[in-house]
């Protein structure tokens, strides 16, 4: 069986939560911290654990798991009606956990022969191939009770609570004779189970659904998935339990013959005991109980369940085996994770899909780098096709990205209590996780440039303009390494950010103006800024270039004589055409030629620095944003978290008079 639906009432922040689950896909809960994701996961443990951990608390000052404001009785009754469930006596001092378990293909009637009579009846007469189980935790009595949904008579009597004598009377009242009851072993009188089954078979029309007390006995445990709450705060017991889960198949196979032998010995001994009772005691007992006609005893064989009791490890840095408890927390976490991953792989390889486990993983992304997160989620997804149902809470956008939007549960707090909803659109995901783009691409915004000059220079100019670094503002500079890659890169960025946030304000492109027509055509929706007549270099003040070149000349000739003036540079810039041109007509090439020609007294002339080195040199020479193209300031304002916004109108008018186009204004 697998868990198909969970109803939580009055458990911590979950005053009323109703959530459904997939069986063959990971179920992903998202939400901000302290919104109740972990509480939802732990509620499953309250329902399935053999010894559930619940804090009853004697008063408000004690630790207790009961919600501070309980669900009203009328609301509880309405919840049951909405889910087609019969009523149940309810107190506002109770926590109630209900689970709907769906039968799977392997849950055949034959496979249920080893389970309790009550569970077999529930399975056989289920109307929708499901079994409902309920647990109530009473803070008034400090105890918990378990129920299953069974068909019951239209009376206050619980069929399963009746004594055998009362069942015989009921059979007689309903006209059911002992000879009409299916006696499985053909010996003696019908058992209690066989009498109840006869009521189901012969008088089903007179039965209605009702909650029946359920012992959730040891023999029924394998029918339900075993719950595992998983997080990185693993103890030695968690590691041993994980090793047990991983090795259980091999252990069971190895000890199956022993169990069968013990069971046979127990059966033979039981037969001998019953023969002794009948032959030597029955006659004597009838003298004091005249109505007694038979007596038998039931012998339960000892439980043989070997388990992992200790784990020892040997490392290259140690001498001999060392108990794992003596290892550091990091080592224990990694061993636990390795066992979990190995079991997930084995489960993924299984041919049958019967769910043996529910893995409720609380923030599995902790301690895993992004690549490992992707690998682990893929492994969990594959394991769901095998023997595990996966339910996890996460802040990781990697897990979110790999999950269909309709399968993501959004968890929020409303008036202090948890609510869960299916995500309707990507903004739900974004708002629930309080995400910024940095949470999945490690930066909030991206400044995309054409080449190495810009890549080296712009971080310094951004700091000059804003007084802050790109790192402080969580902005990443991306180098496209040449013109022509922009359309491809834009598609890449869009695909990475698709679904999380419109990238209109997240990505700003700064281009040389020489390819404006092409870029406007190939990237119509991108936020773009263009520099210079042709490129960045000719948008920088002539005085900057003159100072840089003269310093280079003085280093190469050991002379401080000024050989290049700002007017020389200005003349070069003005000679650059506005339309597209080749590299020889761009400023960097012209500066290179000017630099070599200015070395009149050098025996061996030096080459002008390349574009990459030029970008680094310019960081030392540009001291004001007035010395660079105004569009660069606009671009920085657009991408900065503390952006200035639009430029003053007088500045815009001045630029328009100079026939300078301002993109984005």
Buried (B, 14 or more C-beta within 10 A) or exposed (E): BBBBBBBBBBBBBBBBBBBEBBBEBBBBBBBBEEBBBBBBBBBBBBBBBEEBEBEBBEEEEEEBBBBEEBBEEEEBBEBBEEEEBEEBEBBBBBBBBBBBBBBBEEBEEEEBEEBBBBBBBBBEBBEEEBBBBBBBBBBEEEEBBBBBBBBBBEEEEBBBEBEEEEBBEBBEEEEBEBEEBEEEEEEEEBBBBBBBBBBBBBBEEEBEBBBBEBEBEEEBEEBBBBBBBBBBEBEBEBBBBBBBBBBBEEBEEEBEEEBEEBEEEBEEEBEEBBEEBEEEEBEEEEEEEEEEEEEBEEBEBEEEEEEBEEBEBEEEEEEEEBEBEEBEEEBBBBBBBEBBBBBBBBBBEBEEBBBBBBBBBBBBBBEBEEEBBBEBBEBBBBBBBBBBBBBBBBBBBBBBBBBEBEBBBBBBBEEEBBBBEEBEEBEBBBBBBEBBBEBBBEBBBBBBBBBBBBBBBBBBBBBBBBEBEBEEBBBBBBBBEEBEBBBEBBEEBBEBBEBBBEBEEBBBBBBBBBBBEBBBEBBEEBBBBBBBBBBBBBBBBBBBBBBBBBBBBBEBBEEEEEBBEBEBBBEBBEEBEEEEEEEEBBBBBBBBEBBEEBBEEEEEEBEBBEBEEBBBBBBEBBEEBEBBBBBBBBBBBBBBEEBBEBBEEEBBEEBEEEEEEBBEE
